[in-house]
Amino acid sequence: MSALAWTALGSLAAWCWLLLGQGFFWRTDQRLPRREDPSVWPDVAVVVPARDEAAVLPDSLPSLLGQRYPGRAEIVLVDDNSGDGTGEVAHSLAARHGGLPLRVVTPGEPEPGWTGKLWALRHGIALARANGPEFLLLTDADIAHEPDSLRELVAAAHGSGSADGDAGRYDLVSQMARLRVESGWERLVVPAFVYFFAQLYPFRWINADGARTAAAAGGCVLLRTATAVRADVPASIRQAVIDDVSLARAVRRAGGRIWLGLAERVDSVRPYPKFADLWRMVSRCAYAQLRHHPLVLAATVAGLALVYLAPPVVLVAATVAGDPVAVGVAGLAWAVMAGTYAPMLRYYRLSLLLAPTLPFTALLYLLMTVDSAVQHYRGRGAAWKGRTYARPEAAPDR
């Protein structure tokens, strides 16, 4: 066989392994477990870190204020030194919509060794714990919840009515919010973001008892307060840039059971109308995902090239060269790739005609990842909303 054919065969072999051996990551059927209602609904505190979120709060905060939760619940919005009147907008929305009680607090600038979001969560969780809630709902300021979202989350974590009794209880229940896909660039890039995340952290592996894989989606995390104390979060992960995965790992290390799936009633309202917005979303933390290691970066680039880019490149080259074996193998590898992407496109209610564009999207993600590394070595680290986080070093003890 020719070199083109061998390259295509290597890509096809990789796709066969991904299809069957990576926790069926491409399936989208991991949804919130349905449970019976608890006999007594536990108290819940909703903690919302918010930095310069005045533009999105009108589309998200009313959905939290209007939660139809049978037990006692309150909202603590942590205004993380915003410069756009986030706190004032929150107060105004609460006065207009009513609903759950809202407290707006500010933590001051982060101390050394803390990322901004985790510093805000530390402050909000400490205040919320004063009222002794059994659960903490950690949700971002750009996340909108259907009116029964909190009720369904608590029922799933509480484990009431499950056939396995206490084994049906979870310490952390997280849902990957459905992101916005209205602009052309959002439709091209956003579903792939969730697809790649599921490939790195297959939901079935995360949700299996005794699993070693751990991850969460930071936009919607229901956490048992006792487990948060036992895992010493957020202090134990205070330097984390990818805080949701670090949180899940801390909970699992503390012996907690976690569950992660795709949301049906939780949506992100944050728009990414320009390609530059999406680029920043990915590149700000992509190299941190690779633990700032150049060899891991090199392996990632090579892997993406073989798995995602090789099939279309080989198909075109082999067609020009008149190599029917390479054409057939490359075409089959591309077809398998597109087939694994189709369920995610259906979840986002998008046309399946986008499935063959995955190699192009993967190329964009490859370039974003390389850019993330370049920015890191230029000393800019993970930049977000006016703050830059360099490579984490040992955090000072407190």
MIVORO-13037 format. One line per field, with one value per residue (C-alpha): residue number from 0; residue in three letters; y, x, z. Coordinates in steps of 0.05 Angstrom, whole numbers, always signed. Layout:
pos	c(NUM / ...);
code	c(ALA / ...);
py	c(Y / ...);
px	c(X / ...);
pz	c(Z / ...);
END
This chain:
pos	c(0 / 1 / 2 / 3 / 4 / 5 / 6 / 7 / 8 / 9 / 10 / 11 / 12 / 13 / 14 / 15 / 16 / 17 / 18 / 19 / 20 / 21 / 22 / 23 / 24 / 25 / 26 / 27 / 28 / 29 / 30 / 31 / 32 / 33 / 34 / 35 / 36 / 37 / 38 / 39 / 40 / 41 / 42 / 43 / 44 / 45 / 46 / 47 / 48 / 49 / 50 / 51 / 52 / 53 / 54 / 55 / 56 / 57 / 58 / 59 / 60 / 61 / 62 / 63 / 64 / 65 / 66 / 67 / 68 / 69 / 70 / 71 / 72 / 73 / 74 / 75 / 76 / 77 / 78 / 79 / 80 / 81 / 82 / 83 / 84 / 85 / 86 / 87 / 88 / 89 / 90 / 91 / 92 / 93 / 94 / 95 / 96 / 97 / 98 / 99 / 100 / 101 / 102 / 103 / 104 / 105 / 106 / 107 / 108 / 109 / 110 / 111 / 112 / 113 / 114 / 115 / 116 / 117 / 118 / 119 / 120 / 121 / 122 / 123 / 124 / 125 / 126 / 127 / 128 / 129 / 130 / 131 / 132 / 133 / 134 / 135 / 136 / 137 / 138 / 139 / 140 / 141 / 142 / 143 / 144 / 145 / 146 / 147 / 148 / 149 / 150 / 151 / 152 / 153 / 154 / 155 / 156 / 157 / 158 / 159 / 160 / 161 / 162 / 163 / 164 / 165 / 166 / 167 / 168 / 169 / 170 / 171 / 172 / 173 / 174 / 175 / 176 / 177 / 178 / 179 / 180 / 181 / 182 / 183 / 184 / 185 / 186 / 187 / 188 / 189 / 190 / 191 / 192 / 193 / 194 / 195 / 196 / 197 / 198 / 199 / 200 / 201 / 202 / 203 / 204 / 205 / 206 / 207 / 208 / 209 / 210 / 211 / 212 / 213 / 214 / 215 / 216 / 217 / 218 / 219 / 220 / 221 / 222 / 223 / 224 / 225 / 226 / 227 / 228 / 229 / 230 / 231 / 232 / 233 / 234 / 235 / 236 / 237 / 238 / 239 / 240 / 241 / 242 / 243 / 244 / 245 / 246 / 247 / 248 / 249 / 250 / 251 / 252 / 253 / 254 / 255 / 256 / 257 / 258 / 259 / 260 / 261 / 262 / 263 / 264 / 265 / 266 / 267 / 268 / 269 / 270 / 271 / 272 / 273 / 274 / 275 / 276 / 277 / 278 / 279 / 280 / 281 / 282 / 283 / 284 / 285 / 286 / 287 / 288 / 289 / 290 / 291 / 292 / 293 / 294 / 295 / 296 / 297 / 298 / 299 / 300 / 301 / 302 / 303 / 304 / 305 / 306 / 307 / 308 / 309 / 310 / 311 / 312 / 313 / 314 / 315 / 316 / 317 / 318 / 319 / 320 / 321 / 322 / 323 / 324 / 325 / 326 / 327 / 328 / 329 / 330 / 331 / 332 / 333 / 334 / 335 / 336 / 337 / 338 / 339 / 340 / 341 / 342 / 343 / 344 / 345 / 346 / 347 / 348 / 349 / 350 / 351 / 352 / 353 / 354 / 355 / 356 / 357 / 358 / 359 / 360 / 361 / 362 / 363 / 364 / 365 / 366 / 367 / 368 / 369 / 370 / 371 / 372 / 373 / 374 / 375 / 376 / 377 / 378 / 379 / 380 / 381 / 382 / 383 / 384 / 385 / 386 / 387 / 388 / 389 / 390 / 391 / 392 / 393 / 394 / 395 / 396 / 397);
code	c(MET / SER / ALA / LEU / ALA / TRP / THR / ALA / LEU / GLY / SER / LEU / ALA / ALA / TRP / CYS / TRP / LEU / LEU / LEU / GLY / GLN / GLY / PHE / PHE / TRP / ARG / THR / ASP / GLN / ARG / LEU / PRO / ARG / ARG / GLU / ASP / PRO / SER / VAL / TRP / PRO / ASP / VAL / ALA / VAL / VAL / VAL / PRO / ALA / ARG / ASP / GLU / ALA / ALA / VAL / LEU / PRO / ASP / SER / LEU / PRO / SER / LEU / LEU / GLY / GLN / ARG / TYR / PRO / GLY / ARG / ALA / GLU / ILE / VAL / LEU / VAL / ASP / ASP / ASN / SER / GLY / ASP / GLY / THR / GLY / GLU / VAL / ALA / HIS / SER / LEU / ALA / ALA / ARG / HIS / GLY / GLY / LEU / PRO / LEU / ARG / VAL / VAL / THR / PRO / GLY / GLU / PRO / GLU / PRO / GLY / TRP / THR / GLY / LYS / LEU / TRP / ALA / LEU / ARG / HIS / GLY / ILE / ALA / LEU / ALA / ARG / ALA / ASN / GLY / PRO / GLU / PHE / LEU / LEU / LEU / THR / ASP / ALA / ASP / ILE / ALA / HIS / GLU / PRO / ASP / SER / LEU / ARG / GLU / LEU / VAL / ALA / ALA / ALA / HIS / GLY / SER / GLY / SER / ALA / ASP / GLY / ASP / ALA / GLY / ARG / TYR / ASP / LEU / VAL / SER / GLN / MET / ALA / ARG / LEU / ARG / VAL / GLU / SER / GLY / TRP / GLU / ARG / LEU / VAL / VAL / PRO / ALA / PHE / VAL / TYR / PHE / PHE / ALA / GLN / LEU / TYR / PRO / PHE / ARG / TRP / ILE / ASN / ALA / ASP / GLY / ALA / ARG / THR / ALA / ALA / ALA / ALA / GLY / GLY / CYS / VAL / LEU / LEU / ARG / THR / ALA / THR / ALA / VAL / ARG / ALA / ASP / VAL / PRO / ALA / SER / ILE / ARG / GLN / ALA / VAL / ILE / ASP / ASP / VAL / SER / LEU / ALA / ARG / ALA / VAL / ARG / ARG / ALA / GLY / GLY / ARG / ILE / TRP / LEU / GLY / LEU / ALA / GLU / ARG / VAL / ASP / SER / VAL / ARG / PRO / TYR / PRO / LYS / PHE / ALA / ASP / LEU / TRP / ARG / MET / VAL / SER / ARG / CYS / ALA / TYR / ALA / GLN / LEU / ARG / HIS / HIS / PRO / LEU / VAL / LEU / ALA / ALA / THR / VAL / ALA / GLY / LEU / ALA / LEU / VAL / TYR / LEU / ALA / PRO / PRO / VAL / VAL / LEU / VAL / ALA / ALA / THR / VAL / ALA / GLY / ASP / PRO / VAL / ALA / VAL / GLY / VAL / ALA / GLY / LEU / ALA / TRP / ALA / VAL / MET / ALA / GLY / THR / TYR / ALA / PRO / MET / LEU / ARG / TYR / TYR / ARG / LEU / SER / LEU / LEU / LEU / ALA / PRO / THR / LEU / PRO / PHE / THR / ALA / LEU / LEU / TYR / LEU / LEU / MET / THR / VAL / ASP / SER / ALA / VAL / GLN / HIS / TYR / ARG / GLY / ARG / GLY / ALA / ALA / TRP / LYS / GLY / ARG / THR / TYR / ALA / ARG / PRO / GLU / ALA / ALA / PRO / ASP / ARG);
py	c(+0 / +72 / +120 / +156 / +91 / +75 / +144 / +136 / +67 / +96 / +148 / +96 / +52 / +111 / +124 / +52 / +55 / +121 / +95 / +34 / +44 / +116 / +107 / +117 / +191 / +209 / +188 / +243 / +202 / +217 / +260 / +279 / +217 / +218 / +208 / +211 / +275 / +275 / +269 / +333 / +381 / +402 / +475 / +500 / +561 / +584 / +617 / +659 / +689 / +749 / +796 / +848 / +810 / +868 / +852 / +779 / +782 / +805 / +740 / +694 / +720 / +722 / +647 / +635 / +683 / +646 / +576 / +534 / +498 / +467 / +475 / +536 / +567 / +633 / +665 / +695 / +734 / +751 / +815 / +803 / +876 / +891 / +957 / +955 / +959 / +884 / +889 / +946 / +908 / +846 / +888 / +919 / +852 / +823 / +883 / +876 / +800 / +780 / +705 / +674 / +720 / +750 / +775 / +814 / +815 / +833 / +797 / +848 / +832 / +761 / +745 / +717 / +644 / +649 / +654 / +705 / +658 / +612 / +672 / +695 / +625 / +622 / +685 / +664 / +593 / +619 / +666 / +613 / +561 / +606 / +585 / +511 / +490 / +417 / +433 / +488 / +504 / +536 / +568 / +620 / +688 / +672 / +609 / +608 / +554 / +529 / +540 / +467 / +461 / +466 / +417 / +366 / +374 / +363 / +303 / +272 / +283 / +264 / +195 / +187 / +130 / +99 / +23 / +23 / +66 / +108 / +84 / +128 / +190 / +237 / +287 / +327 / +332 / +374 / +390 / +416 / +475 / +479 / +535 / +587 / +568 / +627 / +657 / +620 / +616 / +590 / +535 / +515 / +519 / +509 / +438 / +415 / +447 / +400 / +342 / +349 / +357 / +292 / +258 / +279 / +263 / +210 / +219 / +144 / +137 / +195 / +169 / +97 / +76 / +70 / +109 / +147 / +198 / +261 / +324 / +374 / +431 / +495 / +529 / +483 / +444 / +420 / +402 / +374 / +423 / +368 / +342 / +412 / +416 / +347 / +362 / +431 / +466 / +516 / +526 / +460 / +482 / +556 / +564 / +524 / +557 / +498 / +500 / +453 / +393 / +409 / +412 / +344 / +313 / +342 / +313 / +245 / +245 / +258 / +196 / +232 / +205 / +250 / +252 / +294 / +297 / +342 / +391 / +394 / +452 / +494 / +541 / +591 / +660 / +687 / +707 / +694 / +732 / +742 / +689 / +727 / +717 / +642 / +642 / +675 / +627 / +567 / +595 / +626 / +558 / +507 / +503 / +498 / +436 / +407 / +424 / +475 / +418 / +427 / +352 / +343 / +401 / +368 / +301 / +336 / +371 / +306 / +269 / +320 / +320 / +245 / +235 / +295 / +326 / +265 / +236 / +297 / +313 / +242 / +236 / +296 / +276 / +204 / +226 / +268 / +211 / +159 / +115 / +80 / +43 / +107 / +141 / +87 / +82 / +158 / +165 / +112 / +146 / +213 / +179 / +148 / +216 / +251 / +196 / +206 / +281 / +273 / +259 / +324 / +363 / +332 / +352 / +424 / +418 / +434 / +406 / +341 / +372 / +404 / +336 / +332 / +400 / +372 / +368 / +443 / +457 / +412 / +453 / +516 / +484 / +461 / +533 / +559 / +511 / +531 / +604 / +589 / +562 / +622 / +670 / +630 / +635 / +709 / +715 / +729 / +662 / +651 / +720 / +733 / +797 / +839 / +786 / +743 / +678 / +653 / +581 / +558 / +550 / +524 / +564 / +596 / +561 / +596);
px	c(+0 / +21 / +40 / -26 / -64 / -24 / -39 / -113 / -112 / -80 / -135 / -189 / -160 / -160 / -233 / -253 / -221 / -254 / -321 / -321 / -267 / -275 / -337 / -385 / -369 / -408 / -475 / -518 / -565 / -533 / -590 / -610 / -634 / -708 / -723 / -783 / -791 / -758 / -806 / -774 / -741 / -672 / -649 / -609 / -565 / -552 / -484 / -473 / -403 / -411 / -359 / -383 / -447 / -497 / -513 / -533 / -565 / -633 / -637 / -612 / -624 / -700 / -699 / -665 / -710 / -770 / -750 / -810 / -774 / -816 / -762 / -724 / -676 / -638 / -591 / -523 / -496 / -423 / -407 / -334 / -310 / -351 / -344 / -410 / -461 / -473 / -494 / -543 / -574 / -583 / -618 / -663 / -683 / -698 / -742 / -779 / -788 / -791 / -785 / -727 / -691 / -628 / -565 / -512 / -443 / -373 / -309 / -256 / -197 / -171 / -115 / -50 / -58 / -132 / -165 / -222 / -281 / -258 / -245 / -317 / -343 / -304 / -337 / -407 / -402 / -378 / -438 / -487 / -463 / -482 / -555 / -537 / -561 / -555 / -539 / -503 / -521 / -461 / -483 / -454 / -486 / -499 / -540 / -616 / -655 / -725 / -772 / -766 / -690 / -670 / -725 / -701 / -628 / -642 / -687 / -632 / -578 / -622 / -633 / -705 / -741 / -679 / -677 / -608 / -626 / -567 / -526 / -571 / -549 / -498 / -451 / -444 / -494 / -473 / -505 / -471 / -515 / -540 / -497 / -523 / -519 / -552 / -495 / -460 / -395 / -432 / -464 / -396 / -355 / -400 / -426 / -355 / -334 / -382 / -363 / -289 / -303 / -342 / -286 / -236 / -283 / -333 / -396 / -407 / -339 / -351 / -419 / -396 / -385 / -312 / -292 / -226 / -248 / -278 / -305 / -362 / -392 / -381 / -444 / -490 / -463 / -505 / -459 / -472 / -448 / -419 / -380 / -354 / -328 / -297 / -263 / -242 / -268 / -257 / -193 / -162 / -169 / -159 / -109 / -148 / -163 / -206 / -244 / -302 / -257 / -214 / -277 / -301 / -233 / -231 / -300 / -280 / -216 / -258 / -300 / -359 / -403 / -411 / -456 / -448 / -494 / -525 / -578 / -649 / -673 / -610 / -584 / -528 / -551 / -482 / -475 / -412 / -432 / -360 / -308 / -259 / -305 / -305 / -229 / -219 / -267 / -225 / -155 / -157 / -153 / -134 / -61 / -80 / -120 / -54 / -21 / +25 / +69 / +101 / +107 / +33 / +19 / +61 / +25 / -42 / -26 / -1 / -62 / -111 / -76 / -79 / -149 / -186 / -145 / -115 / -180 / -200 / -127 / -112 / -178 / -161 / -88 / -106 / -159 / -107 / -56 / -105 / -99 / -166 / -147 / -127 / -190 / -234 / -201 / -198 / -270 / -291 / -252 / -285 / -353 / -342 / -319 / -381 / -425 / -399 / -412 / -484 / -515 / -486 / -514 / -582 / -578 / -566 / -622 / -575 / -571 / -532 / -501 / -452 / -424 / -372 / -345 / -316 / -244 / -246 / -272 / -218 / -166 / -193 / -188 / -117 / -98 / -133 / -94 / -28 / -47 / -62 / +8 / +38 / +1 / +24 / +98 / +89 / +70 / -4 / -29 / -103 / -134 / -207 / -245 / -184 / -147 / -89 / -69 / +1 / +22 / +0 / +54 / +48 / -7 / +10 / -19 / -71);
pz	c(+0 / -11 / +44 / +33 / +44 / +108 / +135 / +121 / +153 / +216 / +220 / +209 / +263 / +311 / +294 / +305 / +374 / +390 / +366 / +412 / +464 / +490 / +532 / +474 / +482 / +419 / +448 / +478 / +522 / +590 / +618 / +688 / +728 / +743 / +817 / +863 / +903 / +972 / +1030 / +1058 / +1010 / +1034 / +1039 / +980 / +970 / +899 / +891 / +828 / +815 / +769 / +740 / +690 / +674 / +672 / +599 / +610 / +679 / +652 / +612 / +668 / +738 / +733 / +717 / +784 / +822 / +793 / +812 / +836 / +891 / +947 / +1001 / +1026 / +977 / +971 / +920 / +936 / +877 / +886 / +849 / +833 / +829 / +767 / +731 / +694 / +751 / +757 / +830 / +816 / +758 / +803 / +857 / +805 / +775 / +844 / +861 / +794 / +792 / +865 / +878 / +917 / +965 / +936 / +970 / +930 / +961 / +938 / +960 / +942 / +897 / +899 / +946 / +917 / +896 / +878 / +810 / +808 / +801 / +857 / +902 / +889 / +902 / +967 / +991 / +968 / +996 / +1064 / +1069 / +1045 / +1094 / +1152 / +1140 / +1139 / +1069 / +1051 / +979 / +941 / +869 / +836 / +771 / +725 / +713 / +640 / +655 / +650 / +685 / +671 / +731 / +755 / +743 / +817 / +837 / +786 / +805 / +879 / +867 / +824 / +876 / +935 / +906 / +931 / +899 / +867 / +866 / +898 / +958 / +985 / +925 / +883 / +920 / +890 / +921 / +857 / +800 / +740 / +674 / +612 / +594 / +523 / +493 / +443 / +369 / +333 / +292 / +237 / +276 / +338 / +297 / +270 / +334 / +395 / +385 / +372 / +438 / +476 / +430 / +445 / +519 / +520 / +481 / +535 / +592 / +570 / +611 / +620 / +651 / +698 / +720 / +733 / +805 / +822 / +760 / +758 / +707 / +738 / +707 / +715 / +676 / +716 / +692 / +732 / +792 / +850 / +908 / +977 / +1028 / +1072 / +1013 / +997 / +1069 / +1066 / +999 / +1024 / +963 / +936 / +977 / +953 / +880 / +889 / +832 / +781 / +714 / +692 / +757 / +741 / +725 / +786 / +830 / +806 / +819 / +889 / +904 / +877 / +918 / +979 / +964 / +933 / +877 / +816 / +756 / +692 / +632 / +579 / +601 / +575 / +618 / +629 / +575 / +567 / +545 / +530 / +457 / +416 / +353 / +328 / +313 / +357 / +417 / +406 / +395 / +462 / +496 / +475 / +474 / +543 / +577 / +523 / +542 / +616 / +596 / +571 / +638 / +603 / +578 / +509 / +496 / +510 / +463 / +408 / +419 / +417 / +352 / +320 / +345 / +318 / +251 / +244 / +270 / +242 / +187 / +152 / +123 / +80 / +62 / +42 / +4 / -39 / -49 / -65 / -115 / -151 / -147 / -171 / -109 / -100 / -37 / -1 / -27 / +0 / +69 / +77 / +57 / +107 / +163 / +147 / +146 / +215 / +241 / +214 / +242 / +313 / +307 / +284 / +353 / +380 / +321 / +333 / +407 / +384 / +333 / +276 / +206 / +197 / +136 / +185 / +205 / +148 / +168 / +233 / +204 / +190 / +259 / +289 / +251 / +283 / +352 / +337 / +320 / +382 / +425 / +393 / +404 / +477 / +485 / +449 / +495 / +556 / +536 / +523 / +596 / +585 / +613 / +616 / +607 / +624 / +638 / +654 / +695 / +672 / +706 / +694 / +702 / +771 / +822 / +893 / +926 / +993 / +1053 / +1094);
END
